[in-house]
Each structure stands twice: as C-alpha cells, then as structure tokens.
Amino acid sequence: MLWIEKYRPGAFEEMVGQERVVERMSHFAAARSVPHMILAGPPGTGKSASVECLANALYGDHAGENLTVIPTSDLFSQGRKFLEREERYAHLYRPEESVLSNFKRITREYASLKPLDAGFKLLAFEGASSLPREAQQALRRIMERSSRTCRFIYCTCHPSAIIPAIASRCLPLFFSPLPDALVQSHLHAIIDRELGAESPVRDDDLDLVIAAARGDLRKAVMLLQVLAETGRENGFQALSRSETEQIAQAAFSAIRKGDFHAACRRVENLVIEYGLPAREVLRELSTAAKREFNDPRIFSVLGEGDANLVHCHNEFIQLNGVVARLMRTVHESQGSGSSPA
C-alpha cells in the first residue's frame, strides 16, 4: 500500500501544519455552517485532504454520500476518454455532446442531489484552475441555484485562474508550504512505524528527501517510500529531477541573452503546461541561477518576487515582473564585470 494513502489524514487532528486553516474549517464543521470556498496553495499542502476531513466531521458515516469530488484537471485534459472510463458518470455521459456540455450536466446532477441526513452536501473541484472560462461561468449559475443544498469548494494551485464571479462568492483559504521541521517530524513518525530501529534511511538521506519535497508533504512521503524500498544505490537524486529543470534552465538562458519574450514564454509554460505553482517556478529559476549566473542580486530579486506572490491577484503579471527585474540585474552584473558561476 502506498504510504501517501496509508497516512492520509481522515480527521482535522491528523492534519500536519496549516493550523489557521484547520481552525477555520473545524469551526465551520462544528457550527454546521460552511460557505463556498477556494482552497489555494502549492501541491501536497493538504487542500484535498482538508476537504475529506471536513466531510468526515460534518457527515460521519455518510461522508461518502455527501461529498462529491470532480477531478477537473483530468476531465478537461483527457476529455471524452476520461468520461468514458469513469463508471460513475456513465449514466450522465452523452458521447454526441461536447466535454463542456457533459461537464455542465454532471455538475448540475450532483449539485441537485438531495443530501443524506444533512442540510447540504459538498461538491469539490480538484485542479480548479483547469476549468475553462465557459465552464466557470456555468458553475456560477449552478452555484446560485443550488446554494441552499450544496456548497462548492475549489481546490487550486493558481487562485488567479478563478474568475471574479466565482471568487467573489467564495471564502479564500490559503495553504502554505510546510516547514522542513514539520515534514521531518512526520517522516520520522512514518519511519518508526514502517521501518523501526533497523531503518536503512540515514539522516543525510532524509535531508535530501526534505530538500527535494520543498514543503510538499505528499511528495516527501512518496520519496521516502521509494528510498526505503529501492535504496540510494538506484539514484535517489534522479527521482526529484524533471523536465521543469530544463525549462527553467532555458528560461534563464533567455534572460541572459536579453530575450524577454522567450523567457516569459518559458516561465509561463512551467505554470500552464507543467502545472507548477508560481512560487515553485521561482525555485526552479533559483536552481538555474546557481548554475548559470551566481550573483547575490539575482536571489534578492527572486526573494522579493516570492514575497509578492503571497498577496498577488495575478501570478503571470508577477512572474513577468520577476523576469524583467532579473534581466535588468543580469545586464548590470555583466556590465560591472561579474563572471558567471
């Protein structure tokens, strides 16, 4: 069994970190009063798990009947193949109609279902930033008609992708990357349960896992299991590599050449095509900067951009601003005679 499933929290008391969000959602469950919500934050920080914990706290044994989760990212990326494969949509799927029309029908059907022994049910959308604008407009109307018996929850890494008509009707809750100390404590607890005193995982291996996870607890647990089962001789560091590193490297190369539009296209590609949160994009750029052009001013720009992203409304504008400031800083560094790393 995968450890990410075995140790997935089922109650708020089992959540790791996110104390403010957990406190708010626990209060909603206790009061039996839940607003529409947007749960925003990087991957692996507890958004989907918190929805399940909320359903368990509200409905107990009937949580499965009163919580519906629609994986919108898979639905709109795979289209008809996804709808044909999912048995729970078989009675609603119409092959002669578009994916958007089928999505509207599915959402209306689930939103209109009467909750079981409860005043309302929960309808959650995972990867909500993948929702086309037309789908979001349809959801706004469905929200208005079903607000008495259904609460809508949007889980997303990119809250700026949610249209204002929906965002204005939802309470935003923000999930932050987990501190390394919390991740380390959780991983130690898993090691004690699964591997015991004879654990082959060394402290320096655990440091590598935590560094690769970057606040993503789900990724940390997954890497820990892979490391425990395969051993470091199979190349642990390769597990954390991906195409995104190459894209970030190409973006920074474009920055050094002064090609602003090419750099922005590559940076935006990391968000749109690879699904990275904007702050993760900055981390990838930071890694590329260490290899390409090691200058303290570069990391000052990236740090300022990371701070701005916490309160921004449009991630793409902020990222393009970071690219512009990086380009100016690199040009000044080259002009002053600083040498590449």
N, C-alpha and C positions, 0 to 999 in steps of 0.2 A: 504494500500500500504506500502511496506517495505521502511523504511527511507533510507536504503543504495541505493535504486534505485531512490527515490524521490530527494535525494540530491546529486546524482552522477553528477559530473561536465560535462558540454557539451561544454565548451569553456575554453581556457587556463586561462582566467581571473578568472574562478571559481575554479581553482586548489588550493589546500591547500598545502603550502610549495613547496619544490623541485624547487626553483627559478632558479637555474642554468640549470636544465634540461628543464624547461618550456621556458627559454630564447632561448636555442639552437633550440628546436623544433618549436618555434614561428618564428625564423629566417628561418628555412627550409620552413615553410609554406608560408611566405612572399615572399621568393625567388623562390618558386615553384621548389625547388631542394631538394630532400630527398634521403639520402643514405640508404643502407641496415643498420639495427640497431639491437643491442642486448640491451634490456631494463632489467637491473638486479637490484634486490633488494628484501627485505622481502615482505611478503603479505600485502596488504592493504596500500601500499605507493603510488599508483597512476599509475602503469605501464599500465594496460589495459585502464584506463580512459584517459591517455595521448594519447593513440593511437586513441581513438574516437575523442578527441579534435583536434588532427592533421587532421583526416579525415574531420571533420566539417569545419576546417579552410581552407583546400585545395579545397574541393568539394562543400561545401554549401548544397543545396538541394539534390545533387547527392551522398552524403556521403555513404548512404546505398548501392548504386550500386557499388561504387568503393572501398569499404572496405570489405574484407572477413576475418573473424576470425575463425580459426580452433582450437577447444579445444583439443589439442593433448593428454593431460593427461587423459581426459575421453575416447578418442578414443582408446588409446593403453591399458588402464586399463580394459575397458569394451569390447573391441574388436567388434565382429560381432553384439552383442546386441545393441551397440551404433549406428553402421552403419545402422542397420535395423530400428531403431527407428527414426533416423533423416530423415525427408522428403526431405530436400534439397540435400541429397546425393542419393536419390532413383534412379535417372536416371544414376548414375555412379557406384553404388554398384553392385558387382558381387559376389554372395554368394559362388560360387565354388572356388574363389580365396582367397588367404591369406589376412589378415588385412593389411600387409605391401604393397602388390600389390594394394589393393584398395586405400590405402593412397597415393601411388605414382600417381595413375590415378586421384584422386580427386585434388591433388595439381597441377599436370600438367594442368588439365582442367581449374581451377580457375586462374592459372598464365597466361594462354594463352588467356583468355577472353579480348576482347578489352575494354579499359576504356571508360567511358561515359563522353564526353566533357572534357577530361583531357589527359595529356601526359602519365600518368602512373597510376596504381592502387596500393593499399596496400594489402598485404597478411600477416596477423599476426597469430602467433602460440602461444597460451596461454599454460603455463606449458611446455615450450620447452625442459626443462631438461628431460622430459619423453620420448623424441624421441629416439628410438633405434639407434645405430650407423649406421646400414644399411639404415634407413630412412634419417639420416642426410647426408650420402653420396649421396643418391638420390637427396636430396634437393640442394646439392652443384651443381650438374649438371643442375638441373632445374633453379637455380639462374643464371647460366651462360647463358642459352638460353633465359631467359625471362627478363634480366636486363634492357632492354630498355623500356619495358611496364609494369614492375611490381617491386615493392620494397618489400623486405621481412623484417619482424620485428619479432624478437624472444623475448618473454616475459618470464623471468625465475627467480626463486629464487636461482638457482645454475648455475652461468655462467660457472663454470669449467666443466659442463657436455656437453657443446657445443664443438664439435670437432674443432681443429685448422683450418681446411679447410674452415669452415663457419665463425669462429670467425675472421679470417684474412680479410674477405670480408665485415665485419660489423663494424659500429661505436658503441663502447660500451657507454651506458649512465647509470649511477648508481643512484638509488633511495634510499635515506636513511630513516630510521625510523623517523617518525615525532616527533618533540619535544613535550613534555607534554603541554607546554603553547599553542602551536598551536591547539592541539587536544582539549584542554579545551575551547579555544575561539570558535572553530567550534561547539562543543557540546552546549555551551551556546546559540549560534545563533539558533540552532535547537530547544532547549527548549523554547526560546522566541517565535518562530513561532508556535510550536506544542502545547505547554502546557501553555504558558503565565505566568502571575503572580501567578497563583494558582498551579504551578508545584509541584507535590508530590516528586520530586527528590531533595534531600538535597545535600549540598556541600560535605559532607563526602561520600555520595553515588557516587557523580561524581568523587571524588578522587579514589574510588575503581574501577570505570569503566576505568579511565585513566591508573591506575596501571595494571589492567588486560590486557588492549589492548597493552601496550608496544610499542607504536609507530605505531600500526596498526589502521589506521583511520576507515577502514571498520568494523573491529571488535568492535571498540569503539561505533560507531553509532548503530550497531546491539545490543550490550549490553544495550545501553541507551534506546532503544525502548522496549526491554524485561523488563527492570527495570520499565519503565514508565507504562507499560501495566499490569504487574503482581504484582509489589510491592516487597519490600525487604523481606516480610514475607515468600516468596516462595523460599528463599535461593539463593540470588544473587551470593554469593561466589562460589556455586556449578557450576554456569554457566561457570566459567573460568577454572574449573578442567577438566582434560582429562587423557587418558591413558599415555600420554607422561610424566606426572609427575612420574608415577610408573616406567616407563622405565628408566628415569634419576636417580631415587632412586636406582634401581637395578645396574645401571652403577657405581654409586658412591660406592655402597656396594662392587662391584667387585674391585674397586680401593683400597678400604681399605684392602681388602684381598690380594692384590698384584697380582690379576689375570688380567694381561694386555690385553690378547686376548679377554677375556669375556667382559671387559669394552669397548674395541674398537668395538666389535660386537654390543653392545647395543647402543653405541653412533652413529655408522653408521646406525643402524636400525631406529633411530629417523629421519635421513635425508632421507633414501631410502624408508622406509615403510610409515612413517608418514608425509613426505614432509616438515619437518621443515628446515628453513634456518640454516646455521651453527651457526650464532650468536644467534639464538633462542635456539639452543641446549645448548650453553654456559649458557644462562639464566636459563634453566631448571636445569643444573648442579649446578648453583649457589644456586637455591632454595633448591636442595637436600643437598648441602654442609651446609647450615644454620641449617638443621635438624640433619645431620649426624656427622659433624665434624667442628665446628665453630672456624676457625683459620684464622687470617688476611692474612697469607701467601697463603692460598687457593684462596682467592679472588684476590690477586695480580696476581697469575698465570692466573686466568680466565680473568682478565682485560687485561693482556698482550696478551692473545690469541685473545680476541675480537679486539684489535688494529691491530694485524697481519692479521686478516681475511679481513680487509678493502682492503688490497692490494695483497691478495694472489691469486694464479692461481689454486690451488688445495685445496679445502676445507677439503677433507679427510685427507690429509697429516697434515694440521694444527691441525685438531681435534685430530688425533692420537698423535701429539706432545704435545697437552694440556693434554691428558690422561697420557702420560709418565711423564710430569712435575708434574702433580697432584699426581701421585703415589709416586714419589720421595719426594715431600713435605709432604704428609701424613705420609710416613715412617719416615722422620726426625722428624715430630711433635710427633709421637708416641714414638720415641726413646728418645725425650727430656722430655717426661712425660706429654705433653699436654693432656688434657682429652677431650673426646667428649662432644658436647653440650648436 
